[in-house]
Structure formats: C-alpha cells, structure tokens
Amino acid sequence: MRETMSKTNSLISVLFLLSLSMLAANNAVAEEYHEGFEYFSLSTPQKTVAEKGTIEVVELFWYGCQHCYRFEPVLSKWLKAGPKNVTFVRVPAIFPGWPGAEVHARAYYTAVALKVVNKVHQPLFDKIQKIKPKVITQAQIKAIFVKQGVKADDFDKTYMSASVQKMIDGAKVLAKGYEASSVPMMIVGGKYKADAGLVDGSFEKLLVLVEYLVKKEMGTTK
C-alpha cells in the first residue's frame, strides 16, 4: 500500500514539475520580443489603410537597396502563404541623397496606378540592382512596363500624372512618420517598426516578429 502511494506521489510530483516546465516555456514564448530591443514604438502613430478585421503591415523599401532585393523573395514567399489578419502595403523610401530614390518611387506608383505591380515590381528590382549608380531613366522604366504588356500611351499618361505625384508626396510624409533612416523596414499597425538587424539579421525572423506584432495589435498574444 505504501509502495503504491509512493509511486502515486512520485507521479504527481513529475506531472507538477512538467506543468511548471510547460508554463515556463509558454511564458518564454510570450516574452520572446521586447519593445526597445527587437522592435520600437513610433513617437506618433501613423494612419493606416487596413481592411476591416486586419492590421496594416508596411514594407518600407528602396529599389536601390541590395538588402531589400535579398529580402524580396523571402517576403514574397511569406505573402503567398497568406499571413493571417494582414493588409500588406509597400511604401518606397524617399530620402535626400539616395540616388534615384524619387524616380524609383515614381516607377513603383506608376505600377500601382496602372495595377501592374505584380508584373513589374521584380523586373524593376532586377534592372536597378544591375545599374551603378542605382539611377534608372524614364525610358528604361517605360521599356520594362511595355515588356510586361502595358501600352506605351498608358505609361506616358500615368508616369508624370498628378495622382502619381500625390502618392510620392505621401510616401515622403510616411517615411518621416515612420522615423526611418534605413531599409528594409517593417511597420505594423502604424505603431511599431522593426528591421532584420534587430533579430540577428534574419529576414525570416523579422517576419516572425511581424506576425507577433500583428497578434499583439489584434489582442491575441498570450
């Protein structure tokens, strides 16, 4: 009888220790990211364009950035997997002194206006990454669009349009609001910013952090 009770008590002790271990593991996951270390809060939250029931995730990028270029296939794979509760937006970074940054932004927003981002985004990256310095002409940009099926007249009407200029002006304001000085940078919910350098330089880890911040904004983190 005593032996049976002893075995029962031992089993209870093991289960108790196991439960404590699991609780500690769960707490470790919950405390994996810390504000001020892996991510930062913006001084002033920015307006977002998130669809109902989702959190806006912005990639601040520059076609002339080799790190953005390396990040693109990782990001594309993540987007194809369909991250939950996310409205994804790209914002081209426009900073003084960055070669061709505004021209790059004009190319991107021309693609947005013509609804051909999925067709020309990667070709623009491929072309600009081969140019030194990273400056691309309007003629070269036009050639990329035309090759992807855009009519030359449609490109000409859109490239220098007021609507594209308005988007460019908006991107400049956003870059300041995001308190950004480097790319690629991810902004979640218009509140938090993070980059790969804060998570061991890993693009994959950066996206895991983004998912954590999305859950944080949704109120579903444990």
HUTA-V152927 format. One record per pair of residues at least 12 apart in sequence whose C-alpha atoms are under 10 Angstrom apart, sorted by the first residue. I is the first residue (numbers start at 1). J is the second residue. D is the distance in Angstrom with one decimal. If there is no record, write none. Layout:
BEGIN
i:I j:J d:D
i:I j:J d:D
END
This chain:
BEGIN
i:26 j:222 d:8.2
i:27 j:222 d:8.3
i:29 j:221 d:9.9
i:29 j:222 d:8.6
i:30 j:212 d:9.3
i:30 j:221 d:7.2
i:30 j:222 d:5.9
i:31 j:222 d:9.3
i:32 j:209 d:9.3
i:32 j:212 d:9.6
i:33 j:199 d:9.5
i:33 j:209 d:7.6
i:33 j:212 d:8.4
i:33 j:213 d:9.2
i:35 j:192 d:8.9
i:35 j:193 d:9.9
i:35 j:194 d:9.9
i:36 j:194 d:9.9
i:36 j:198 d:9.8
i:37 j:194 d:9.4
i:37 j:198 d:6.9
i:37 j:199 d:8.9
i:38 j:193 d:9.2
i:38 j:194 d:6.8
i:38 j:195 d:8.3
i:38 j:196 d:9.0
i:38 j:197 d:8.7
i:38 j:198 d:5.0
i:38 j:199 d:6.2
i:38 j:200 d:9.5
i:38 j:206 d:9.0
i:38 j:209 d:8.1
i:39 j:186 d:9.7
i:39 j:187 d:9.6
i:39 j:192 d:6.6
i:39 j:193 d:5.8
i:39 j:194 d:4.8
i:39 j:195 d:7.8
i:39 j:196 d:10.0
i:39 j:198 d:7.1
i:39 j:199 d:9.0
i:39 j:206 d:9.8
i:39 j:209 d:8.4
i:39 j:210 d:9.4
i:39 j:213 d:9.0
i:40 j:187 d:9.6
i:40 j:191 d:8.4
i:40 j:192 d:5.5
i:40 j:193 d:5.4
i:40 j:194 d:6.5
i:40 j:195 d:9.8
i:40 j:198 d:9.9
i:41 j:178 d:9.5
i:41 j:179 d:9.9
i:41 j:187 d:9.5
i:41 j:188 d:9.6
i:41 j:190 d:9.1
i:41 j:191 d:5.6
i:41 j:192 d:4.5
i:41 j:193 d:6.4
i:41 j:194 d:9.1
i:42 j:177 d:7.9
i:42 j:178 d:6.6
i:42 j:179 d:7.1
i:42 j:180 d:9.9
i:42 j:187 d:9.2
i:42 j:190 d:7.9
i:42 j:191 d:5.4
i:42 j:192 d:5.8
i:42 j:193 d:7.0
i:43 j:177 d:8.4
i:43 j:178 d:8.7
i:43 j:179 d:8.3
i:43 j:191 d:8.3
i:43 j:192 d:9.5
i:44 j:177 d:7.2
i:44 j:178 d:8.5
i:44 j:179 d:9.4
i:44 j:190 d:8.7
i:44 j:191 d:7.6
i:45 j:177 d:7.9
i:45 j:178 d:8.5
i:45 j:189 d:8.3
i:45 j:190 d:5.4
i:45 j:191 d:4.9
i:45 j:192 d:8.3
i:46 j:174 d:7.8
i:46 j:177 d:6.6
i:46 j:178 d:7.6
i:46 j:187 d:9.6
i:46 j:188 d:9.9
i:46 j:189 d:8.1
i:46 j:190 d:4.6
i:46 j:191 d:6.6
i:46 j:192 d:9.7
i:47 j:174 d:9.2
i:47 j:177 d:9.6
i:47 j:189 d:8.5
i:47 j:190 d:6.2
i:47 j:191 d:9.1
i:48 j:87 d:9.5
i:48 j:89 d:9.5
i:48 j:188 d:9.3
i:48 j:189 d:6.8
i:48 j:190 d:6.0
i:48 j:191 d:9.6
i:49 j:87 d:7.8
i:49 j:88 d:9.3
i:49 j:89 d:8.5
i:49 j:189 d:9.3
i:49 j:190 d:9.4
i:50 j:85 d:9.4
i:50 j:86 d:7.7
i:50 j:87 d:5.3
i:50 j:88 d:8.1
i:50 j:89 d:9.0
i:50 j:189 d:8.1
i:50 j:190 d:9.7
i:51 j:85 d:9.0
i:51 j:86 d:8.3
i:51 j:87 d:6.3
i:51 j:88 d:9.7
i:52 j:85 d:9.2
i:52 j:86 d:9.9
i:52 j:87 d:9.2
i:53 j:85 d:6.5
i:53 j:86 d:8.6
i:53 j:87 d:9.4
i:53 j:218 d:8.5
i:54 j:84 d:8.0
i:54 j:85 d:4.3
i:54 j:86 d:5.0
i:54 j:87 d:6.0
i:54 j:88 d:9.6
i:54 j:189 d:9.1
i:54 j:214 d:8.5
i:54 j:215 d:10.0
i:54 j:217 d:9.3
i:54 j:218 d:7.9
i:55 j:84 d:9.2
i:55 j:85 d:6.0
i:55 j:86 d:5.0
i:55 j:87 d:5.9
i:55 j:88 d:8.4
i:55 j:188 d:7.1
i:55 j:189 d:5.4
i:55 j:190 d:8.8
i:55 j:213 d:9.3
i:55 j:214 d:6.2
i:55 j:215 d:8.8
i:55 j:216 d:10.0
i:55 j:217 d:7.2
i:55 j:218 d:7.4
i:56 j:85 d:8.6
i:56 j:86 d:5.8
i:56 j:87 d:4.7
i:56 j:88 d:5.9
i:56 j:89 d:7.2
i:56 j:187 d:8.0
i:56 j:188 d:5.9
i:56 j:189 d:5.0
i:56 j:190 d:7.1
i:56 j:191 d:9.9
i:56 j:214 d:8.3
i:56 j:217 d:9.9
i:57 j:85 d:9.8
i:57 j:86 d:6.4
i:57 j:87 d:6.0
i:57 j:88 d:4.9
i:57 j:89 d:6.2
i:57 j:90 d:8.5
i:57 j:186 d:6.9
i:57 j:187 d:5.8
i:57 j:188 d:4.7
i:57 j:189 d:6.3
i:57 j:190 d:8.0
i:57 j:192 d:9.7
i:57 j:193 d:9.8
i:57 j:210 d:7.9
i:57 j:211 d:9.4
i:57 j:213 d:9.5
i:57 j:214 d:8.0
i:58 j:86 d:9.8
i:58 j:87 d:8.4
i:58 j:88 d:5.9
i:58 j:89 d:4.7
i:58 j:90 d:5.5
i:58 j:91 d:6.8
i:58 j:185 d:8.0
i:58 j:186 d:5.5
i:58 j:187 d:5.0
i:58 j:188 d:6.4
i:58 j:189 d:8.3
i:58 j:190 d:8.3
i:58 j:193 d:9.3
i:58 j:210 d:10.0
i:59 j:75 d:9.3
i:59 j:88 d:7.9
i:59 j:89 d:6.4
i:59 j:90 d:4.9
i:59 j:91 d:6.1
i:59 j:92 d:8.2
i:59 j:93 d:9.4
i:59 j:183 d:8.6
i:59 j:184 d:6.7
i:59 j:185 d:5.8
i:59 j:186 d:4.8
i:59 j:187 d:6.6
i:59 j:188 d:9.1
i:59 j:193 d:9.9
i:59 j:195 d:9.8
i:60 j:89 d:8.7
i:60 j:90 d:6.2
i:60 j:91 d:4.9
i:60 j:92 d:5.7
i:60 j:93 d:5.8
i:60 j:94 d:9.6
i:60 j:171 d:9.4
i:60 j:174 d:9.3
i:60 j:175 d:7.8
i:60 j:178 d:9.0
i:60 j:180 d:8.5
i:60 j:182 d:8.7
i:60 j:183 d:6.2
i:60 j:184 d:5.6
i:60 j:185 d:5.1
i:60 j:186 d:6.3
i:60 j:187 d:7.7
i:60 j:195 d:10.0
i:61 j:90 d:7.3
i:61 j:91 d:6.4
i:61 j:92 d:5.0
i:61 j:93 d:5.5
i:61 j:94 d:9.0
i:61 j:101 d:10.0
i:61 j:105 d:9.5
i:61 j:182 d:8.6
i:61 j:183 d:5.5
i:61 j:184 d:5.0
i:61 j:185 d:7.0
i:61 j:186 d:9.0
i:62 j:91 d:8.6
i:62 j:92 d:5.6
i:62 j:93 d:5.5
i:62 j:94 d:7.8
i:62 j:95 d:9.7
i:62 j:98 d:9.2
i:62 j:100 d:9.5
i:62 j:101 d:6.9
i:62 j:102 d:9.6
i:62 j:104 d:7.4
i:62 j:105 d:8.0
i:62 j:108 d:9.9
i:62 j:125 d:9.0
i:62 j:182 d:9.4
i:62 j:183 d:6.9
i:62 j:184 d:7.5
i:63 j:92 d:7.9
i:63 j:93 d:8.9
i:63 j:100 d:9.1
i:63 j:101 d:7.8
i:63 j:103 d:9.9
i:63 j:104 d:6.4
i:63 j:105 d:8.4
i:63 j:107 d:9.8
i:63 j:108 d:9.1
i:63 j:121 d:9.1
i:63 j:122 d:9.5
i:63 j:124 d:7.4
i:63 j:125 d:5.5
i:63 j:126 d:8.8
i:63 j:127 d:9.2
i:63 j:128 d:6.5
i:63 j:129 d:7.3
i:63 j:134 d:8.1
i:63 j:135 d:9.8
i:64 j:98 d:8.5
i:64 j:99 d:7.7
i:64 j:100 d:8.0
i:64 j:101 d:7.6
i:64 j:104 d:8.1
i:64 j:124 d:9.9
i:64 j:125 d:7.7
i:64 j:126 d:9.9
i:64 j:127 d:9.8
i:64 j:128 d:6.3
i:64 j:129 d:6.1
i:64 j:130 d:9.3
i:64 j:131 d:8.8
i:64 j:132 d:9.5
i:64 j:133 d:8.6
i:64 j:134 d:5.4
i:64 j:135 d:8.2
i:64 j:136 d:9.9
i:65 j:98 d:9.8
i:65 j:125 d:9.1
i:65 j:128 d:9.3
i:65 j:129 d:7.7
i:65 j:134 d:8.8
i:65 j:182 d:9.5
i:65 j:183 d:7.3
i:65 j:184 d:8.0
i:66 j:125 d:9.3
i:66 j:128 d:9.9
i:66 j:129 d:7.1
i:66 j:183 d:9.6
i:66 j:184 d:9.5
i:67 j:183 d:7.6
i:67 j:184 d:6.8
i:67 j:196 d:9.7
i:67 j:203 d:9.6
i:68 j:125 d:9.0
i:68 j:183 d:6.8
i:68 j:184 d:5.3
i:68 j:185 d:9.0
i:68 j:203 d:10.0
i:69 j:122 d:8.9
i:69 j:125 d:6.7
i:69 j:126 d:8.2
i:69 j:128 d:9.9
i:69 j:129 d:7.8
i:69 j:184 d:9.1
i:70 j:184 d:9.9
i:70 j:203 d:8.9
i:71 j:184 d:7.8
i:71 j:196 d:9.5
i:71 j:202 d:9.4
i:71 j:203 d:6.4
i:71 j:204 d:9.0
i:72 j:121 d:9.9
i:72 j:122 d:8.4
i:72 j:125 d:9.1
i:72 j:184 d:9.6
i:72 j:203 d:9.5
i:73 j:122 d:9.4
i:74 j:203 d:7.0
i:74 j:204 d:7.0
i:74 j:207 d:8.9
i:75 j:203 d:8.1
i:75 j:204 d:8.4
i:75 j:206 d:9.9
i:75 j:207 d:7.9
i:78 j:204 d:8.9
i:78 j:207 d:7.8
i:78 j:208 d:9.9
i:83 j:207 d:9.8
i:83 j:210 d:10.0
i:83 j:211 d:7.7
i:83 j:214 d:9.7
i:84 j:211 d:8.3
i:84 j:214 d:8.7
i:84 j:215 d:9.2
i:85 j:211 d:9.3
i:85 j:214 d:7.5
i:85 j:215 d:8.4
i:85 j:218 d:8.3
i:86 j:188 d:9.4
i:86 j:189 d:9.5
i:86 j:210 d:10.0
i:86 j:211 d:8.8
i:86 j:214 d:7.4
i:86 j:215 d:9.9
i:87 j:188 d:9.9
i:87 j:189 d:9.5
i:88 j:188 d:9.6
i:89 j:186 d:9.9
i:89 j:187 d:9.7
i:90 j:108 d:9.3
i:90 j:109 d:9.9
i:90 j:171 d:9.8
i:90 j:186 d:9.5
i:91 j:105 d:8.3
i:91 j:108 d:8.9
i:91 j:109 d:9.2
i:91 j:167 d:9.5
i:91 j:168 d:9.2
i:91 j:170 d:9.3
i:91 j:171 d:6.3
i:91 j:172 d:9.3
i:91 j:174 d:8.1
i:91 j:175 d:8.2
i:91 j:185 d:9.9
i:91 j:186 d:10.0
i:92 j:104 d:7.6
i:92 j:105 d:5.4
i:92 j:106 d:8.9
i:92 j:107 d:9.8
i:92 j:108 d:7.4
i:92 j:109 d:8.6
i:92 j:167 d:10.0
i:92 j:168 d:8.4
i:92 j:171 d:6.6
i:92 j:172 d:8.7
i:92 j:174 d:9.6
i:92 j:175 d:8.5
i:92 j:183 d:9.5
i:92 j:184 d:9.8
i:93 j:105 d:7.4
i:93 j:168 d:9.5
i:93 j:171 d:6.9
i:93 j:172 d:7.2
i:93 j:174 d:8.7
i:93 j:175 d:6.3
i:93 j:176 d:9.6
i:93 j:180 d:8.7
i:93 j:181 d:9.2
i:93 j:182 d:8.7
i:93 j:183 d:7.7
i:93 j:184 d:9.0
i:93 j:185 d:9.6
i:94 j:168 d:8.4
i:94 j:169 d:9.4
i:94 j:171 d:7.2
i:94 j:172 d:5.8
i:94 j:173 d:9.4
i:94 j:174 d:9.6
i:94 j:175 d:7.2
i:94 j:176 d:9.5
i:95 j:172 d:7.7
i:95 j:175 d:8.1
i:95 j:176 d:9.2
i:95 j:180 d:9.4
i:95 j:181 d:8.1
i:95 j:182 d:9.4
i:98 j:134 d:8.9
i:98 j:135 d:9.7
i:99 j:132 d:9.8
i:99 j:133 d:7.0
i:99 j:134 d:6.0
i:99 j:135 d:6.1
i:99 j:136 d:9.5
i:100 j:128 d:9.7
i:100 j:133 d:8.6
i:100 j:134 d:6.5
i:100 j:135 d:4.9
i:100 j:136 d:7.0
i:100 j:137 d:9.1
i:101 j:134 d:8.7
i:101 j:135 d:8.2
i:101 j:136 d:9.8
i:102 j:165 d:10.0
i:102 j:168 d:7.5
i:102 j:169 d:9.7
i:102 j:171 d:9.7
i:102 j:172 d:9.2
i:103 j:135 d:8.0
i:103 j:136 d:7.5
i:103 j:137 d:8.1
i:103 j:138 d:8.1
i:103 j:141 d:9.4
i:103 j:159 d:10.0
i:103 j:168 d:9.5
i:104 j:124 d:8.6
i:104 j:125 d:9.5
i:104 j:128 d:8.8
i:104 j:134 d:9.3
i:104 j:135 d:8.2
i:104 j:136 d:7.7
i:104 j:137 d:9.5
i:104 j:138 d:9.8
i:104 j:141 d:9.1
i:104 j:168 d:10.0
i:105 j:164 d:9.2
i:105 j:165 d:9.5
i:105 j:167 d:8.8
i:105 j:168 d:6.5
i:105 j:169 d:9.9
i:105 j:171 d:8.3
i:105 j:172 d:9.8
i:106 j:138 d:9.6
i:106 j:141 d:9.8
i:106 j:158 d:9.7
i:106 j:159 d:6.9
i:106 j:160 d:8.1
i:106 j:161 d:9.8
i:106 j:164 d:6.7
i:106 j:165 d:7.5
i:106 j:167 d:8.5
i:106 j:168 d:6.6
i:107 j:120 d:9.2
i:107 j:121 d:9.1
i:107 j:124 d:8.2
i:107 j:136 d:9.6
i:107 j:137 d:10.0
i:107 j:138 d:8.4
i:107 j:141 d:6.8
i:107 j:142 d:8.8
i:107 j:145 d:9.3
i:107 j:155 d:9.9
i:107 j:158 d:9.9
i:107 j:159 d:7.3
i:107 j:160 d:9.9
i:107 j:164 d:9.1
i:108 j:120 d:8.4
i:108 j:121 d:7.2
i:108 j:124 d:8.4
i:108 j:141 d:9.8
i:108 j:159 d:9.7
i:108 j:164 d:9.2
i:108 j:167 d:9.9
i:108 j:168 d:9.4
i:109 j:158 d:9.3
i:109 j:159 d:8.3
i:109 j:163 d:9.0
i:109 j:164 d:5.8
i:109 j:165 d:8.5
i:109 j:166 d:9.6
i:109 j:167 d:6.8
i:109 j:168 d:7.3
i:109 j:171 d:9.9
i:110 j:141 d:10.0
i:110 j:145 d:9.5
i:110 j:154 d:9.9
i:110 j:155 d:7.6
i:110 j:156 d:9.7
i:110 j:157 d:9.7
i:110 j:158 d:6.2
i:110 j:159 d:5.5
i:110 j:160 d:8.5
i:110 j:161 d:8.7
i:110 j:163 d:9.1
i:110 j:164 d:6.2
i:110 j:165 d:9.4
i:110 j:167 d:9.5
i:110 j:168 d:10.0
i:111 j:145 d:8.2
i:111 j:150 d:9.6
i:111 j:155 d:8.9
i:111 j:158 d:9.0
i:111 j:159 d:8.9
i:111 j:164 d:9.5
i:112 j:164 d:8.7
i:112 j:167 d:9.6
i:113 j:155 d:9.7
i:113 j:158 d:7.3
i:113 j:159 d:9.0
i:113 j:161 d:9.7
i:113 j:163 d:8.0
i:113 j:164 d:7.1
i:113 j:167 d:9.6
i:114 j:145 d:9.8
i:114 j:150 d:8.2
i:114 j:154 d:8.0
i:114 j:155 d:8.0
i:114 j:158 d:7.7
i:114 j:159 d:9.6
i:115 j:150 d:10.0
i:116 j:145 d:8.4
i:116 j:148 d:8.4
i:116 j:149 d:9.2
i:116 j:150 d:8.2
i:117 j:145 d:9.9
i:119 j:144 d:9.5
i:119 j:145 d:8.3
i:119 j:147 d:9.7
i:119 j:148 d:6.3
i:119 j:149 d:8.9
i:119 j:150 d:9.7
i:120 j:141 d:9.4
i:120 j:144 d:6.9
i:120 j:145 d:6.4
i:120 j:146 d:9.7
i:120 j:147 d:9.1
i:120 j:148 d:6.8
i:120 j:149 d:9.8
i:120 j:150 d:9.8
i:121 j:144 d:9.8
i:121 j:145 d:9.8
i:123 j:141 d:9.6
i:123 j:144 d:7.0
i:123 j:145 d:9.0
i:123 j:147 d:9.9
i:123 j:148 d:9.1
i:124 j:136 d:9.4
i:124 j:140 d:9.5
i:124 j:141 d:7.4
i:124 j:144 d:7.2
i:124 j:145 d:9.0
i:127 j:140 d:8.8
i:127 j:141 d:9.0
i:127 j:144 d:8.7
i:128 j:140 d:9.7
i:128 j:141 d:9.5
i:138 j:156 d:9.6
i:138 j:159 d:8.6
i:141 j:155 d:9.5
i:141 j:159 d:9.7
i:142 j:155 d:6.8
i:142 j:156 d:8.1
i:142 j:159 d:8.9
i:143 j:155 d:9.8
i:174 j:190 d:9.8
i:177 j:190 d:9.1
i:178 j:190 d:7.9
i:178 j:191 d:8.5
i:178 j:192 d:8.6
i:178 j:193 d:7.3
i:179 j:193 d:8.6
i:180 j:193 d:8.6
i:180 j:194 d:9.9
i:182 j:195 d:8.7
i:183 j:195 d:7.7
i:183 j:196 d:9.4
i:184 j:196 d:8.0
i:184 j:197 d:9.9
i:184 j:203 d:9.7
i:185 j:197 d:9.7
i:185 j:206 d:9.5
i:186 j:206 d:8.4
i:186 j:207 d:8.7
i:186 j:209 d:9.8
i:186 j:210 d:7.5
i:187 j:210 d:8.3
i:187 j:213 d:9.5
i:188 j:209 d:10.0
i:188 j:210 d:6.9
i:188 j:211 d:9.1
i:188 j:212 d:9.9
i:188 j:213 d:6.6
i:188 j:214 d:6.6
i:188 j:216 d:9.9
i:188 j:217 d:8.4
i:189 j:213 d:8.3
i:189 j:214 d:7.3
i:189 j:216 d:9.8
i:189 j:217 d:7.0
i:189 j:218 d:9.6
i:191 j:213 d:9.6
i:191 j:217 d:9.2
i:192 j:210 d:9.3
i:192 j:213 d:7.7
i:192 j:214 d:9.8
i:192 j:217 d:9.8
i:193 j:210 d:9.1
i:193 j:213 d:9.6
i:194 j:206 d:7.5
i:194 j:207 d:9.7
i:194 j:209 d:8.3
i:194 j:210 d:8.0
i:194 j:213 d:9.9
i:195 j:207 d:9.4
i:195 j:209 d:9.5
i:195 j:210 d:9.6
i:196 j:209 d:9.6
END
